[in-house]
Amino acid sequence: MADVETEIIWTGDKSRAEALLSSIKPDDSGFFVAEILEQDNGNSILRIEVKGDNLRSVRATVDDLLACLSAAESSLNALNE
């Protein structure tokens, strides 16, 4: 059982949520669970749950995920300009 857990929540367009999710799939998927949930207003939620035995390992995973998500979002923004 994990002693530490946190969530990363992103809200927006479903196709962008899918692209962001695909950018983190190859990462350490044994350390997190991710899913896309659809909202009634047409937006989607990308929910990433990170669990670990200690704060240091959870923080490292979150840092890696945020770096990947940030790079993917920057690429998506550049493509849409």
N, C-alpha and C positions, 0 to 999 in steps of 0.2 A: 504494500500500500504506500502511496506517495505521501510524503510529509508536506510538500509544498505544491501548490497549483495556482495557475493564473489563466486568464483568458485575454485574447486579443480579438476585438470586434471591429469589423470594417463594414460600412453600409454604403451601398450604391447600386449601380447597374449590374444586372446578372452576368452579362458577357465579360465585364471587367472583373467581377468577382471570380469567374471561372479562370480567367487569365492569371489573376493573382494566385489562385489556388494551384494552378499548374506550375507556377514559378517556385513553389515551395515543396511540391510533392517529392522531388528527388532528395531533398534535404533529410535530415535525421528523423524520418517519419516514425521511428520507434519512440520518439520523445514527445510527440504531440499528436493530437487528433484534430482534423479540420473538416468542416462541412459548410455547405451553402444552404441557407434557409431563405425561402421566399416570403416576403411580406405582402400584406393585402394592398399596400399602396403602389405595388409594382417594383419596388426596390428589392434588393437581396441583401442578406447579411452573410458575410464570411466570418465564421466563428472558429477560432483556433484555441484549443485547450492544451496547455502545457503542464505536465506533471513531472515531478522529480523528487529525489530523496533529500535534496538540500537546496537552499536558496541559490548557491553558486551555480549549480548545474541548470536550474530553471532559468536563471538570468542569462547564462551563456546561450541557451537555446532561443530565448526570446530575442536576444541581440542578433543572433544569426537570422532568425525569421524576419525581423524588422528590416535588416539590411537587404535581404532578398526581396521583400515586398516593396521597399523603397526603390530599389533598382528597377523592378518590374513596372512600378507605377510611373517612374520617370520615362521609361521606354514607351509605355502606352501613351503618355502625354505628348511625347515627341512625335509619335506616329499620327496623333490626332490634330497636330498643328498645321 
